[in-house]
């Protein structure tokens, strides 16, 4: 897909609905995408330092979880 929304839709279809990745992870990624969209496309977006730090921590957790999940898939 050429758009972020398309990638999220495919991720949901192939990994969330099949149970490979938890829905909580998807919701975390969606929240990160929403924050990114706000920063990129809304005039005068106000994203606080606290929100940015929280987003970075959430991203680290999701990346770690996805790496572990994909390692398990590779091993099976």
mmCIF file of the N, C-alpha and C atoms, coordinates in Angstrom:
data_MODEL
# 
_entry.id   MODEL 
# 
loop_
_atom_site.group_PDB 
_atom_site.id 
_atom_site.type_symbol 
_atom_site.label_atom_id 
_atom_site.label_alt_id 
_atom_site.label_comp_id 
_atom_site.label_asym_id 
_atom_site.label_entity_id 
_atom_site.label_seq_id 
_atom_site.pdbx_PDB_ins_code 
_atom_site.Cartn_x 
_atom_site.Cartn_y 
_atom_site.Cartn_z 
_atom_site.occupancy 
_atom_site.B_iso_or_equiv 
_atom_site.pdbx_formal_charge 
_atom_site.auth_seq_id 
_atom_site.auth_comp_id 
_atom_site.auth_asym_id 
_atom_site.auth_atom_id 
_atom_site.pdbx_PDB_model_num 
ATOM 1   N N  . UNK A 1 1  ? 0.841  -1.186  0.000  1.00 0.00 ? 1  UNK A N  1 
ATOM 2   C CA . UNK A 1 1  ? 0.000  0.000   0.000  1.00 0.00 ? 1  UNK A CA 1 
ATOM 3   C C  . UNK A 1 1  ? 0.884  1.248   0.000  1.00 0.00 ? 1  UNK A C  1 
ATOM 4   N N  . UNK A 1 2  ? 0.398  2.284   -0.594 1.00 0.00 ? 2  UNK A N  1 
ATOM 5   C CA . UNK A 1 2  ? 1.186  3.507   -0.697 1.00 0.00 ? 2  UNK A CA 1 
ATOM 6   C C  . UNK A 1 2  ? 0.829  4.537   0.377  1.00 0.00 ? 2  UNK A C  1 
ATOM 7   N N  . UNK A 1 3  ? -0.135 4.239   1.219  1.00 0.00 ? 3  UNK A N  1 
ATOM 8   C CA . UNK A 1 3  ? -0.546 5.177   2.265  1.00 0.00 ? 3  UNK A CA 1 
ATOM 9   C C  . UNK A 1 3  ? -0.448 4.502   3.626  1.00 0.00 ? 3  UNK A C  1 
ATOM 10  N N  . UNK A 1 4  ? -0.195 5.326   4.649  1.00 0.00 ? 4  UNK A N  1 
ATOM 11  C CA . UNK A 1 4  ? -0.129 4.788   6.004  1.00 0.00 ? 4  UNK A CA 1 
ATOM 12  C C  . UNK A 1 4  ? -1.427 4.086   6.384  1.00 0.00 ? 4  UNK A C  1 
ATOM 13  N N  . UNK A 1 5  ? -2.556 4.672   6.005  1.00 0.00 ? 5  UNK A N  1 
ATOM 14  C CA . UNK A 1 5  ? -3.848 4.071   6.356  1.00 0.00 ? 5  UNK A CA 1 
ATOM 15  C C  . UNK A 1 5  ? -4.005 2.701   5.704  1.00 0.00 ? 5  UNK A C  1 
ATOM 16  N N  . UNK A 1 6  ? -3.492 2.543   4.495  1.00 0.00 ? 6  UNK A N  1 
ATOM 17  C CA . UNK A 1 6  ? -3.542 1.250   3.818  1.00 0.00 ? 6  UNK A CA 1 
ATOM 18  C C  . UNK A 1 6  ? -2.680 0.214   4.507  1.00 0.00 ? 6  UNK A C  1 
ATOM 19  N N  . UNK A 1 7  ? -1.511 0.645   4.955  1.00 0.00 ? 7  UNK A N  1 
ATOM 20  C CA . UNK A 1 7  ? -0.617 -0.265  5.684  1.00 0.00 ? 7  UNK A CA 1 
ATOM 21  C C  . UNK A 1 7  ? -1.282 -0.710  6.980  1.00 0.00 ? 7  UNK A C  1 
ATOM 22  N N  . UNK A 1 8  ? -1.909 0.240   7.680  1.00 0.00 ? 8  UNK A N  1 
ATOM 23  C CA . UNK A 1 8  ? -2.593 -0.107  8.930  1.00 0.00 ? 8  UNK A CA 1 
ATOM 24  C C  . UNK A 1 8  ? -3.740 -1.080  8.668  1.00 0.00 ? 8  UNK A C  1 
ATOM 25  N N  . UNK A 1 9  ? -4.456 -0.880  7.595  1.00 0.00 ? 9  UNK A N  1 
ATOM 26  C CA . UNK A 1 9  ? -5.558 -1.769  7.243  1.00 0.00 ? 9  UNK A CA 1 
ATOM 27  C C  . UNK A 1 9  ? -5.047 -3.179  6.945  1.00 0.00 ? 9  UNK A C  1 
ATOM 28  N N  . UNK A 1 10 ? -3.972 -3.272  6.184  1.00 0.00 ? 10 UNK A N  1 
ATOM 29  C CA . UNK A 1 10 ? -3.386 -4.585  5.876  1.00 0.00 ? 10 UNK A CA 1 
ATOM 30  C C  . UNK A 1 10 ? -2.826 -5.249  7.124  1.00 0.00 ? 10 UNK A C  1 
ATOM 31  N N  . UNK A 1 11 ? -2.183 -4.461  7.989  1.00 0.00 ? 11 UNK A N  1 
ATOM 32  C CA . UNK A 1 11 ? -1.654 -4.988  9.247  1.00 0.00 ? 11 UNK A CA 1 
ATOM 33  C C  . UNK A 1 11 ? -2.795 -5.562  10.081 1.00 0.00 ? 11 UNK A C  1 
ATOM 34  N N  . UNK A 1 12 ? -3.884 -4.816  10.175 1.00 0.00 ? 12 UNK A N  1 
ATOM 35  C CA . UNK A 1 12 ? -5.058 -5.276  10.916 1.00 0.00 ? 12 UNK A CA 1 
ATOM 36  C C  . UNK A 1 12 ? -5.598 -6.575  10.320 1.00 0.00 ? 12 UNK A C  1 
ATOM 37  N N  . UNK A 1 13 ? -5.721 -6.614  9.011  1.00 0.00 ? 13 UNK A N  1 
ATOM 38  C CA . UNK A 1 13 ? -6.280 -7.782  8.327  1.00 0.00 ? 13 UNK A CA 1 
ATOM 39  C C  . UNK A 1 13 ? -5.417 -9.027  8.514  1.00 0.00 ? 13 UNK A C  1 
ATOM 40  N N  . UNK A 1 14 ? -4.110 -8.887  8.364  1.00 0.00 ? 14 UNK A N  1 
ATOM 41  C CA . UNK A 1 14 ? -3.232 -10.050 8.347  1.00 0.00 ? 14 UNK A CA 1 
ATOM 42  C C  . UNK A 1 14 ? -2.652 -10.439 9.708  1.00 0.00 ? 14 UNK A C  1 
ATOM 43  N N  . UNK A 1 15 ? -2.591 -9.508  10.646 1.00 0.00 ? 15 UNK A N  1 
ATOM 44  C CA . UNK A 1 15 ? -1.957 -9.816  11.918 1.00 0.00 ? 15 UNK A CA 1 
ATOM 45  C C  . UNK A 1 15 ? -2.889 -9.718  13.120 1.00 0.00 ? 15 UNK A C  1 
ATOM 46  N N  . UNK A 1 16 ? -3.795 -8.760  13.132 1.00 0.00 ? 16 UNK A N  1 
ATOM 47  C CA . UNK A 1 16 ? -4.694 -8.605  14.278 1.00 0.00 ? 16 UNK A CA 1 
ATOM 48  C C  . UNK A 1 16 ? -5.861 -9.578  14.179 1.00 0.00 ? 16 UNK A C  1 
ATOM 49  N N  . UNK A 1 17 ? -6.550 -9.563  13.059 1.00 0.00 ? 17 UNK A N  1 
ATOM 50  C CA . UNK A 1 17 ? -7.736 -10.426 12.895 1.00 0.00 ? 17 UNK A CA 1 
ATOM 51  C C  . UNK A 1 17 ? -7.378 -11.903 12.918 1.00 0.00 ? 17 UNK A C  1 
ATOM 52  N N  . UNK A 1 18 ? -6.141 -12.235 12.599 1.00 0.00 ? 18 UNK A N  1 
ATOM 53  C CA . UNK A 1 18 ? -5.705 -13.633 12.637 1.00 0.00 ? 18 UNK A CA 1 
ATOM 54  C C  . UNK A 1 18 ? -5.171 -14.023 14.012 1.00 0.00 ? 18 UNK A C  1 
ATOM 55  N N  . UNK A 1 19 ? -5.047 -13.041 14.919 1.00 0.00 ? 19 UNK A N  1 
ATOM 56  C CA . UNK A 1 19 ? -4.592 -13.329 16.273 1.00 0.00 ? 19 UNK A CA 1 
ATOM 57  C C  . UNK A 1 19 ? -3.086 -13.405 16.429 1.00 0.00 ? 19 UNK A C  1 
ATOM 58  N N  . UNK A 1 20 ? -2.334 -13.092 15.395 1.00 0.00 ? 20 UNK A N  1 
ATOM 59  C CA . UNK A 1 20 ? -0.873 -13.155 15.489 1.00 0.00 ? 20 UNK A CA 1 
ATOM 60  C C  . UNK A 1 20 ? -0.351 -12.050 16.397 1.00 0.00 ? 20 UNK A C  1 
ATOM 61  N N  . UNK A 1 21 ? -0.952 -10.874 16.314 1.00 0.00 ? 21 UNK A N  1 
ATOM 62  C CA . UNK A 1 21 ? -0.563 -9.724  17.127 1.00 0.00 ? 21 UNK A CA 1 
ATOM 63  C C  . UNK A 1 21 ? -1.794 -9.265  17.897 1.00 0.00 ? 21 UNK A C  1 
ATOM 64  N N  . UNK A 1 22 ? -1.584 -8.844  19.145 1.00 0.00 ? 22 UNK A N  1 
ATOM 65  C CA . UNK A 1 22 ? -2.716 -8.446  19.983 1.00 0.00 ? 22 UNK A CA 1 
ATOM 66  C C  . UNK A 1 22 ? -3.359 -7.148  19.494 1.00 0.00 ? 22 UNK A C  1 
ATOM 67  N N  . UNK A 1 23 ? -4.640 -7.031  19.761 1.00 0.00 ? 23 UNK A N  1 
ATOM 68  C CA . UNK A 1 23 ? -5.372 -5.826  19.367 1.00 0.00 ? 23 UNK A CA 1 
ATOM 69  C C  . UNK A 1 23 ? -4.862 -4.611  20.132 1.00 0.00 ? 23 UNK A C  1 
ATOM 70  N N  . UNK A 1 24 ? -4.376 -4.839  21.343 1.00 0.00 ? 24 UNK A N  1 
ATOM 71  C CA . UNK A 1 24 ? -3.820 -3.739  22.135 1.00 0.00 ? 24 UNK A CA 1 
ATOM 72  C C  . UNK A 1 24 ? -2.634 -3.120  21.404 1.00 0.00 ? 24 UNK A C  1 
ATOM 73  N N  . UNK A 1 25 ? -1.812 -3.951  20.800 1.00 0.00 ? 25 UNK A N  1 
ATOM 74  C CA . UNK A 1 25 ? -0.673 -3.442  20.033 1.00 0.00 ? 25 UNK A CA 1 
ATOM 75  C C  . UNK A 1 25 ? -1.145 -2.600  18.865 1.00 0.00 ? 25 UNK A C  1 
ATOM 76  N N  . UNK A 1 26 ? -2.182 -3.069  18.192 1.00 0.00 ? 26 UNK A N  1 
ATOM 77  C CA . UNK A 1 26 ? -2.726 -2.322  17.061 1.00 0.00 ? 26 UNK A CA 1 
ATOM 78  C C  . UNK A 1 26 ? -3.243 -0.967  17.521 1.00 0.00 ? 26 UNK A C  1 
ATOM 79  N N  . UNK A 1 27 ? -3.937 -0.948  18.648 1.00 0.00 ? 27 UNK A N  1 
ATOM 80  C CA . UNK A 1 27 ? -4.473 0.312   19.158 1.00 0.00 ? 27 UNK A CA 1 
ATOM 81  C C  . UNK A 1 27 ? -3.345 1.263   19.548 1.00 0.00 ? 27 UNK A C  1 
ATOM 82  N N  . UNK A 1 28 ? -2.246 0.714   20.066 1.00 0.00 ? 28 UNK A N  1 
ATOM 83  C CA . UNK A 1 28 ? -1.085 1.544   20.402 1.00 0.00 ? 28 UNK A CA 1 
ATOM 84  C C  . UNK A 1 28 ? -0.481 2.155   19.151 1.00 0.00 ? 28 UNK A C  1 
ATOM 85  N N  . UNK A 1 29 ? -0.341 1.347   18.116 1.00 0.00 ? 29 UNK A N  1 
ATOM 86  C CA . UNK A 1 29 ? 0.200  1.849   16.849 1.00 0.00 ? 29 UNK A CA 1 
ATOM 87  C C  . UNK A 1 29 ? -0.745 2.887   16.253 1.00 0.00 ? 29 UNK A C  1 
ATOM 88  N N  . UNK A 1 30 ? -2.036 2.637   16.334 1.00 0.00 ? 30 UNK A N  1 
ATOM 89  C CA . UNK A 1 30 ? -3.011 3.592   15.801 1.00 0.00 ? 30 UNK A CA 1 
ATOM 90  C C  . UNK A 1 30 ? -2.914 4.921   16.544 1.00 0.00 ? 30 UNK A C  1 
ATOM 91  N N  . UNK A 1 31 ? -2.740 4.878   17.863 1.00 0.00 ? 31 UNK A N  1 
ATOM 92  C CA . UNK A 1 31 ? -2.600 6.114   18.640 1.00 0.00 ? 31 UNK A CA 1 
ATOM 93  C C  . UNK A 1 31 ? -1.340 6.872   18.222 1.00 0.00 ? 31 UNK A C  1 
ATOM 94  N N  . UNK A 1 32 ? -0.263 6.141   17.965 1.00 0.00 ? 32 UNK A N  1 
ATOM 95  C CA . UNK A 1 32 ? 0.966  6.778   17.488 1.00 0.00 ? 32 UNK A CA 1 
ATOM 96  C C  . UNK A 1 32 ? 0.755  7.412   16.113 1.00 0.00 ? 32 UNK A C  1 
ATOM 97  N N  . UNK A 1 33 ? 0.045  6.712   15.250 1.00 0.00 ? 33 UNK A N  1 
ATOM 98  C CA . UNK A 1 33 ? -0.232 7.242   13.912 1.00 0.00 ? 33 UNK A CA 1 
ATOM 99  C C  . UNK A 1 33 ? -1.101 8.500   13.999 1.00 0.00 ? 33 UNK A C  1 
ATOM 100 N N  . UNK A 1 34 ? -2.062 8.500   14.904 1.00 0.00 ? 34 UNK A N  1 
ATOM 101 C CA . UNK A 1 34 ? -2.920 9.671   15.080 1.00 0.00 ? 34 UNK A CA 1 
ATOM 102 C C  . UNK A 1 34 ? -2.098 10.881  15.532 1.00 0.00 ? 34 UNK A C  1 
ATOM 103 N N  . UNK A 1 35 ? -1.166 10.653  16.459 1.00 0.00 ? 35 UNK A N  1 
ATOM 104 C CA . UNK A 1 35 ? -0.311 11.730  16.945 1.00 0.00 ? 35 UNK A CA 1 
ATOM 105 C C  . UNK A 1 35 ? 0.589  12.244  15.818 1.00 0.00 ? 35 UNK A C  1 
ATOM 106 N N  . UNK A 1 36 ? 1.133  11.340  15.026 1.00 0.00 ? 36 UNK A N  1 
ATOM 107 C CA . UNK A 1 36 ? 1.968  11.719  13.883 1.00 0.00 ? 36 UNK A CA 1 
ATOM 108 C C  . UNK A 1 36 ? 1.154  12.539  12.887 1.00 0.00 ? 36 UNK A C  1 
ATOM 109 N N  . UNK A 1 37 ? -0.053 12.076  12.627 1.00 0.00 ? 37 UNK A N  1 
ATOM 110 C CA . UNK A 1 37 ? -0.925 12.783  11.684 1.00 0.00 ? 37 UNK A CA 1 
ATOM 111 C C  . UNK A 1 37 ? -1.221 14.196  12.184 1.00 0.00 ? 37 UNK A C  1 
ATOM 112 N N  . UNK A 1 38 ? -1.491 14.310  13.469 1.00 0.00 ? 38 UNK A N  1 
ATOM 113 C CA . UNK A 1 38 ? -1.761 15.626  14.057 1.00 0.00 ? 38 UNK A CA 1 
ATOM 114 C C  . UNK A 1 38 ? -0.558 16.550  13.868 1.00 0.00 ? 38 UNK A C  1 
ATOM 115 N N  . UNK A 1 39 ? 0.625  16.044  14.167 1.00 0.00 ? 39 UNK A N  1 
ATOM 116 C CA . UNK A 1 39 ? 1.828  16.859  14.032 1.00 0.00 ? 39 UNK A CA 1 
ATOM 117 C C  . UNK A 1 39 ? 2.144  17.236  12.600 1.00 0.00 ? 39 UNK A C  1 
ATOM 118 N N  . UNK A 1 40 ? 1.868  16.336  11.680 1.00 0.00 ? 40 UNK A N  1 
ATOM 119 C CA . UNK A 1 40 ? 2.192  16.582  10.270 1.00 0.00 ? 40 UNK A CA 1 
ATOM 120 C C  . UNK A 1 40 ? 1.170  17.449  9.547  1.00 0.00 ? 40 UNK A C  1 
ATOM 121 N N  . UNK A 1 41 ? -0.091 17.314  9.887  1.00 0.00 ? 41 UNK A N  1 
ATOM 122 C CA . UNK A 1 41 ? -1.125 17.902  9.046  1.00 0.00 ? 41 UNK A CA 1 
ATOM 123 C C  . UNK A 1 41 ? -1.985 18.979  9.687  1.00 0.00 ? 41 UNK A C  1 
ATOM 124 N N  . UNK A 1 42 ? -1.931 19.123  10.995 1.00 0.00 ? 42 UNK A N  1 
ATOM 125 C CA . UNK A 1 42 ? -2.759 20.153  11.624 1.00 0.00 ? 42 UNK A CA 1 
ATOM 126 C C  . UNK A 1 42 ? -1.927 21.413  11.832 1.00 0.00 ? 42 UNK A C  1 
ATOM 127 N N  . UNK A 1 43 ? -2.454 22.524  11.379 1.00 0.00 ? 43 UNK A N  1 
ATOM 128 C CA . UNK A 1 43 ? -1.778 23.794  11.610 1.00 0.00 ? 43 UNK A CA 1 
ATOM 129 C C  . UNK A 1 43 ? -1.728 24.074  13.105 1.00 0.00 ? 43 UNK A C  1 
ATOM 130 N N  . UNK A 1 44 ? -0.577 24.477  13.563 1.00 0.00 ? 44 UNK A N  1 
ATOM 131 C CA . UNK A 1 44 ? -0.387 24.862  14.957 1.00 0.00 ? 44 UNK A CA 1 
ATOM 132 C C  . UNK A 1 44 ? -0.698 23.735  15.940 1.00 0.00 ? 44 UNK A C  1 
ATOM 133 N N  . UNK A 1 45 ? -0.362 22.515  15.566 1.00 0.00 ? 45 UNK A N  1 
ATOM 134 C CA . UNK A 1 45 ? -0.574 21.373  16.462 1.00 0.00 ? 45 UNK A CA 1 
ATOM 135 C C  . UNK A 1 45 ? 0.268  21.568  17.713 1.00 0.00 ? 45 UNK A C  1 
ATOM 136 N N  . UNK A 1 46 ? -0.301 21.247  18.844 1.00 0.00 ? 46 UNK A N  1 
ATOM 137 C CA . UNK A 1 46 ? 0.418  21.377  20.109 1.00 0.00 ? 46 UNK A CA 1 
ATOM 138 C C  . UNK A 1 46 ? 0.609  19.990  20.705 1.00 0.00 ? 46 UNK A C  1 
ATOM 139 N N  . UNK A 1 47 ? 1.757  19.434  20.454 1.00 0.00 ? 47 UNK A N  1 
ATOM 140 C CA . UNK A 1 47 ? 2.114  18.140  21.035 1.00 0.00 ? 47 UNK A CA 1 
ATOM 141 C C  . UNK A 1 47 ? 3.134  18.429  22.117 1.00 0.00 ? 47 UNK A C  1 
ATOM 142 N N  . UNK A 1 48 ? 2.791  18.047  23.330 1.00 0.00 ? 48 UNK A N  1 
ATOM 143 C CA . UNK A 1 48 ? 3.657  18.370  24.457 1.00 0.00 ? 48 UNK A CA 1 
ATOM 144 C C  . UNK A 1 48 ? 4.863  17.445  24.500 1.00 0.00 ? 48 UNK A C  1 
ATOM 145 N N  . UNK A 1 49 ? 5.856  17.867  25.249 1.00 0.00 ? 49 UNK A N  1 
ATOM 146 C CA . UNK A 1 49 ? 7.041  17.037  25.442 1.00 0.00 ? 49 UNK A CA 1 
ATOM 147 C C  . UNK A 1 49 ? 6.646  15.714  26.100 1.00 0.00 ? 49 UNK A C  1 
ATOM 148 N N  . UNK A 1 50 ? 5.714  15.783  27.030 1.00 0.00 ? 50 UNK A N  1 
ATOM 149 C CA . UNK A 1 50 ? 5.238  14.573  27.708 1.00 0.00 ? 50 UNK A CA 1 
ATOM 150 C C  . UNK A 1 50 ? 4.583  13.609  26.713 1.00 0.00 ? 50 UNK A C  1 
ATOM 151 N N  . UNK A 1 51 ? 3.761  14.136  25.808 1.00 0.00 ? 51 UNK A N  1 
ATOM 152 C CA . UNK A 1 51 ? 3.133  13.300  24.780 1.00 0.00 ? 51 UNK A CA 1 
ATOM 153 C C  . UNK A 1 51 ? 4.184  12.675  23.870 1.00 0.00 ? 51 UNK A C  1 
ATOM 154 N N  . UNK A 1 52 ? 5.177  13.469  23.491 1.00 0.00 ? 52 UNK A N  1 
ATOM 155 C CA . UNK A 1 52 ? 6.236  12.962  22.612 1.00 0.00 ? 52 UNK A CA 1 
ATOM 156 C C  . UNK A 1 52 ? 7.037  11.863  23.300 1.00 0.00 ? 52 UNK A C  1 
ATOM 157 N N  . UNK A 1 53 ? 7.399  12.074  24.557 1.00 0.00 ? 53 UNK A N  1 
ATOM 158 C CA . UNK A 1 53 ? 8.148  11.050  25.298 1.00 0.00 ? 53 UNK A CA 1 
ATOM 159 C C  . UNK A 1 53 ? 7.309  9.788   25.465 1.00 0.00 ? 53 UNK A C  1 
ATOM 160 N N  . UNK A 1 54 ? 6.031  9.957   25.750 1.00 0.00 ? 54 UNK A N  1 
ATOM 161 C CA . UNK A 1 54 ? 5.139  8.806   25.870 1.00 0.00 ? 54 UNK A CA 1 
ATOM 162 C C  . UNK A 1 54 ? 5.033  8.040   24.565 1.00 0.00 ? 54 UNK A C  1 
ATOM 163 N N  . UNK A 1 55 ? 4.984  8.771   23.458 1.00 0.00 ? 55 UNK A N  1 
ATOM 164 C CA . UNK A 1 55 ? 4.909  8.134   22.143 1.00 0.00 ? 55 UNK A CA 1 
ATOM 165 C C  . UNK A 1 55 ? 6.170  7.335   21.858 1.00 0.00 ? 55 UNK A C  1 
ATOM 166 N N  . UNK A 1 56 ? 7.319  7.882   22.216 1.00 0.00 ? 56 UNK A N  1 
ATOM 167 C CA . UNK A 1 56 ? 8.586  7.168   22.002 1.00 0.00 ? 56 UNK A CA 1 
ATOM 168 C C  . UNK A 1 56 ? 8.612  5.887   22.826 1.00 0.00 ? 56 UNK A C  1 
ATOM 169 N N  . UNK A 1 57 ? 8.192  5.961   24.072 1.00 0.00 ? 57 UNK A N  1 
ATOM 170 C CA . UNK A 1 57 ? 8.173  4.767   24.927 1.00 0.00 ? 57 UNK A CA 1 
ATOM 171 C C  . UNK A 1 57 ? 7.193  3.726   24.392 1.00 0.00 ? 57 UNK A C  1 
ATOM 172 N N  . UNK A 1 58 ? 6.022  4.169   23.969 1.00 0.00 ? 58 UNK A N  1 
ATOM 173 C CA . UNK A 1 58 ? 5.045  3.245   23.387 1.00 0.00 ? 58 UNK A CA 1 
ATOM 174 C C  . UNK A 1 58 ? 5.616  2.583   22.148 1.00 0.00 ? 58 UNK A C  1 
ATOM 175 N N  . UNK A 1 59 ? 6.266  3.365   21.307 1.00 0.00 ? 59 UNK A N  1 
ATOM 176 C CA . UNK A 1 59 ? 6.867  2.818   20.084 1.00 0.00 ? 59 UNK A CA 1 
ATOM 177 C C  . UNK A 1 59 ? 7.919  1.765   20.420 1.00 0.00 ? 59 UNK A C  1 
ATOM 178 N N  . UNK A 1 60 ? 8.745  2.024   21.419 1.00 0.00 ? 60 UNK A N  1 
ATOM 179 C CA . UNK A 1 60 ? 9.769  1.050   21.825 1.00 0.00 ? 60 UNK A CA 1 
ATOM 180 C C  . UNK A 1 60 ? 9.127  -0.263  22.267 1.00 0.00 ? 60 UNK A C  1 
ATOM 181 N N  . UNK A 1 61 ? 8.066  -0.174  23.046 1.00 0.00 ? 61 UNK A N  1 
ATOM 182 C CA . UNK A 1 61 ? 7.373  -1.371  23.533 1.00 0.00 ? 61 UNK A CA 1 
ATOM 183 C C  . UNK A 1 61 ? 6.768  -2.147  22.370 1.00 0.00 ? 61 UNK A C  1 
ATOM 184 N N  . UNK A 1 62 ? 6.098  -1.445  21.469 1.00 0.00 ? 62 UNK A N  1 
ATOM 185 C CA . UNK A 1 62 ? 5.465  -2.104  20.323 1.00 0.00 ? 62 UNK A CA 1 
ATOM 186 C C  . UNK A 1 62 ? 6.518  -2.745  19.423 1.00 0.00 ? 62 UNK A C  1 
ATOM 187 N N  . UNK A 1 63 ? 7.616  -2.053  19.173 1.00 0.00 ? 63 UNK A N  1 
ATOM 188 C CA . UNK A 1 63 ? 8.682  -2.609  18.328 1.00 0.00 ? 63 UNK A CA 1 
ATOM 189 C C  . UNK A 1 63 ? 9.254  -3.870  18.947 1.00 0.00 ? 63 UNK A C  1 
ATOM 190 N N  . UNK A 1 64 ? 9.511  -3.850  20.240 1.00 0.00 ? 64 UNK A N  1 
ATOM 191 C CA . UNK A 1 64 ? 10.029 -5.034  20.929 1.00 0.00 ? 64 UNK A CA 1 
ATOM 192 C C  . UNK A 1 64 ? 9.053  -6.194  20.814 1.00 0.00 ? 64 UNK A C  1 
ATOM 193 N N  . UNK A 1 65 ? 7.769  -5.927  21.047 1.00 0.00 ? 65 UNK A N  1 
ATOM 194 C CA . UNK A 1 65 ? 6.752  -6.969  20.960 1.00 0.00 ? 65 UNK A CA 1 
ATOM 195 C C  . UNK A 1 65 ? 6.668  -7.541  19.548 1.00 0.00 ? 65 UNK A C  1 
ATOM 196 N N  . UNK A 1 66 ? 6.714  -6.667  18.540 1.00 0.00 ? 66 UNK A N  1 
ATOM 197 C CA . UNK A 1 66 ? 6.636  -7.143  17.159 1.00 0.00 ? 66 UNK A CA 1 
ATOM 198 C C  . UNK A 1 66 ? 7.866  -7.962  16.782 1.00 0.00 ? 66 UNK A C  1 
ATOM 199 N N  . UNK A 1 67 ? 9.041  -7.539  17.222 1.00 0.00 ? 67 UNK A N  1 
ATOM 200 C CA . UNK A 1 67 ? 10.259 -8.315  16.951 1.00 0.00 ? 67 UNK A CA 1 
ATOM 201 C C  . UNK A 1 67 ? 10.138 -9.713  17.548 1.00 0.00 ? 67 UNK A C  1 
ATOM 202 N N  . UNK A 1 68 ? 9.673  -9.794  18.796 1.00 0.00 ? 68 UNK A N  1 
ATOM 203 C CA . UNK A 1 68 ? 9.504  -11.094 19.455 1.00 0.00 ? 68 UNK A CA 1 
ATOM 204 C C  . UNK A 1 68 ? 8.483  -11.950 18.711 1.00 0.00 ? 68 UNK A C  1 
ATOM 205 N N  . UNK A 1 69 ? 7.390  -11.349 18.297 1.00 0.00 ? 69 UNK A N  1 
ATOM 206 C CA . UNK A 1 69 ? 6.350  -12.079 17.569 1.00 0.00 ? 69 UNK A CA 1 
ATOM 207 C C  . UNK A 1 69 ? 6.882  -12.617 16.252 1.00 0.00 ? 69 UNK A C  1 
ATOM 208 N N  . UNK A 1 70 ? 7.586  -11.790 15.505 1.00 0.00 ? 70 UNK A N  1 
ATOM 209 C CA . UNK A 1 70 ? 8.099  -12.222 14.197 1.00 0.00 ? 70 UNK A CA 1 
ATOM 210 C C  . UNK A 1 70 ? 9.225  -13.242 14.338 1.00 0.00 ? 70 UNK A C  1 
ATOM 211 N N  . UNK A 1 71 ? 9.991  -13.176 15.423 1.00 0.00 ? 71 UNK A N  1 
ATOM 212 C CA . UNK A 1 71 ? 11.004 -14.207 15.688 1.00 0.00 ? 71 UNK A CA 1 
ATOM 213 C C  . UNK A 1 71 ? 10.329 -15.557 15.921 1.00 0.00 ? 71 UNK A C  1 
ATOM 214 N N  . UNK A 1 72 ? 9.235  -15.559 16.687 1.00 0.00 ? 72 UNK A N  1 
ATOM 215 C CA . UNK A 1 72 ? 8.490  -16.799 16.925 1.00 0.00 ? 72 UNK A CA 1 
ATOM 216 C C  . UNK A 1 72 ? 7.953  -17.367 15.621 1.00 0.00 ? 72 UNK A C  1 
ATOM 217 N N  . UNK A 1 73 ? 7.478  -16.490 14.743 1.00 0.00 ? 73 UNK A N  1 
ATOM 218 C CA . UNK A 1 73 ? 6.966  -16.939 13.443 1.00 0.00 ? 73 UNK A CA 1 
ATOM 219 C C  . UNK A 1 73 ? 8.094  -17.556 12.625 1.00 0.00 ? 73 UNK A C  1 
ATOM 220 N N  . UNK A 1 74 ? 9.257  -16.919 12.619 1.00 0.00 ? 74 UNK A N  1 
ATOM 221 C CA . UNK A 1 74 ? 10.396 -17.439 11.862 1.00 0.00 ? 74 UNK A CA 1 
ATOM 222 C C  . UNK A 1 74 ? 10.828 -18.813 12.360 1.00 0.00 ? 74 UNK A C  1 
ATOM 223 N N  . UNK A 1 75 ? 10.754 -19.010 13.683 1.00 0.00 ? 75 UNK A N  1 
ATOM 224 C CA . UNK A 1 75 ? 11.203 -20.264 14.284 1.00 0.00 ? 75 UNK A CA 1 
ATOM 225 C C  . UNK A 1 75 ? 10.234 -21.413 14.037 1.00 0.00 ? 75 UNK A C  1 
ATOM 226 N N  . UNK A 1 76 ? 8.981  -21.102 13.781 1.00 0.00 ? 76 UNK A N  1 
ATOM 227 C CA . UNK A 1 76 ? 7.993  -22.181 13.615 1.00 0.00 ? 76 UNK A CA 1 
ATOM 228 C C  . UNK A 1 76 ? 7.881  -22.659 12.191 1.00 0.00 ? 76 UNK A C  1 
# 
